[in-house]
Amino acid sequence: MREGVRGVGTGGAGPAGPRAGRGAALAGPGTRLVFFEYVISPVFLTLRRPSRLYALPAGSRGLLRGLPYTLASLLLGWWGVPWGLVYTPLALWTNLTGGREVTAEELARVPAPAGPARPGEEVLPPCAAS
């Protein structure tokens, strides 16, 4: 897989501009674009970061997709003082409830994608989800 952006852009220019309907084109009907979070805390530093975006098929909660991020947070997130103790439960909650869905406004801020995405496949680089 190419490093970088995956998905389908609309490419056409309409009244709402070239990105109108882009979320539907990226994900397809009933598919959600989500990201998961992970927390890594060496003692005096805490990093809370988003994963790549994933296209989850309709009806999928994404627990398996979020499992690596949940395990990383469980093992490495608690150790930071004081933010590791604050951010780790938040990241675990996000991951165990199916990730955080990306809104149309957030999606409009990222560059146009390069190719089609299949459900469950990585869609955008992690910096695009921030």
C-alpha positions as CSV (number, residue, x, y, z in Angstrom):
1,M,0.0,0.0,0.0
2,R,1.2,3.5,-0.9
3,E,2.3,5.7,2.0
4,G,-0.2,8.5,2.3
5,V,-3.8,9.1,1.3
6,R,-6.3,6.5,0.1
7,G,-9.9,7.0,-1.0
8,V,-11.9,8.5,-3.7
9,G,-12.4,12.3,-4.1
10,T,-15.3,13.8,-6.1
11,G,-13.0,15.8,-8.3
12,G,-16.0,17.7,-9.8
13,A,-16.7,21.3,-9.1
14,G,-20.3,22.0,-8.1
15,P,-22.0,24.7,-6.1
16,A,-20.4,23.5,-2.9
17,G,-17.0,23.2,-4.4
18,P,-14.8,20.2,-5.4
19,R,-15.1,18.5,-2.0
20,A,-18.9,18.3,-1.8
21,G,-20.0,14.8,-1.0
22,R,-16.4,13.6,-0.5
23,G,-17.2,11.6,2.7
24,A,-19.7,9.5,0.9
25,A,-17.3,9.0,-2.0
26,L,-14.5,8.0,0.4
27,A,-16.5,5.6,2.5
28,G,-19.5,4.4,0.5
29,P,-23.1,4.1,1.9
30,G,-23.3,3.2,5.6
31,T,-19.6,3.2,6.1
32,R,-18.1,5.3,8.9
33,L,-14.7,7.0,8.8
34,V,-13.1,6.7,12.3
35,F,-9.8,7.1,14.1
36,F,-8.6,5.5,17.3
37,E,-6.3,7.1,20.0
38,Y,-3.3,5.9,21.8
39,V,-1.3,7.2,24.7
40,I,2.4,6.7,25.4
41,S,3.8,8.1,28.6
42,P,7.5,8.1,29.6
43,V,7.4,9.5,33.2
44,F,7.4,13.3,32.6
45,L,5.9,13.3,29.1
46,T,2.6,12.2,27.8
47,L,1.7,11.8,24.1
48,R,-1.9,11.4,23.1
49,R,-2.1,10.7,19.3
50,P,-4.7,9.7,16.7
51,S,-4.4,6.7,14.5
52,R,-4.9,6.7,10.8
53,L,-8.4,6.9,9.6
54,Y,-10.3,3.7,8.9
55,A,-13.3,3.0,6.8
56,L,-15.6,0.7,8.9
57,P,-18.4,-1.1,7.2
58,A,-22.0,-0.5,8.3
59,G,-22.8,-2.3,11.5
60,S,-19.1,-2.8,12.5
61,R,-18.0,-1.4,15.8
62,G,-14.3,-1.5,14.9
63,L,-13.1,-3.2,18.1
64,L,-10.5,-5.3,16.3
65,R,-9.2,-2.3,14.4
66,G,-8.8,-0.4,17.6
67,L,-7.3,-3.3,19.6
68,P,-3.6,-2.5,18.9
69,Y,-4.1,1.1,20.0
70,T,-6.0,0.0,23.1
71,L,-3.3,-2.4,24.1
72,A,-0.6,0.2,23.5
73,S,-2.4,2.6,25.8
74,L,-3.0,0.0,28.4
75,L,0.6,-0.9,28.6
76,L,2.3,2.4,28.0
77,G,-0.2,5.2,28.8
78,W,-0.5,5.2,32.6
79,W,3.0,6.1,33.5
80,G,3.0,9.9,32.8
81,V,2.5,12.2,35.8
82,P,-0.2,13.6,35.8
83,W,-1.6,13.5,32.2
84,G,-1.0,9.8,31.6
85,L,-3.6,9.1,34.3
86,V,-6.0,11.5,32.7
87,Y,-5.6,10.7,28.9
88,T,-5.3,6.9,29.1
89,P,-8.9,6.3,30.3
90,L,-10.2,8.8,27.7
91,A,-8.3,7.0,24.9
92,L,-9.5,3.6,26.1
93,W,-13.1,4.8,26.1
94,T,-12.8,6.2,22.6
95,N,-11.3,2.9,21.3
96,L,-13.7,0.6,23.2
97,T,-16.7,2.5,21.9
98,G,-15.7,2.1,18.2
99,G,-13.3,5.0,17.7
100,R,-14.2,8.7,17.0
101,E,-16.1,9.4,13.8
102,V,-14.7,12.0,11.5
103,T,-17.2,14.8,10.6
104,A,-17.7,16.3,7.2
105,E,-16.0,19.6,8.4
106,E,-12.9,17.7,9.6
107,L,-12.8,15.7,6.3
108,A,-13.0,18.9,4.3
109,R,-9.7,20.1,5.9
110,V,-7.6,17.3,4.5
111,P,-6.1,17.0,1.0
112,A,-8.1,15.1,-1.7
113,P,-7.4,11.3,-1.7
114,A,-5.7,9.4,-4.5
115,G,-7.5,6.1,-5.0
116,P,-10.4,3.9,-3.8
117,A,-10.7,2.6,-0.2
118,R,-12.2,-0.7,0.8
119,P,-14.1,-1.0,4.2
120,G,-11.6,-1.6,7.0
121,E,-8.7,-0.2,5.0
122,E,-6.6,2.7,6.2
123,V,-7.8,5.9,4.5
124,L,-5.7,8.9,5.5
125,P,-2.4,9.6,7.2
126,P,-2.4,10.3,11.0
127,C,-1.6,14.0,10.6
128,A,-4.8,14.4,8.6
129,A,-7.0,13.3,11.5
130,S,-5.6,15.9,13.9
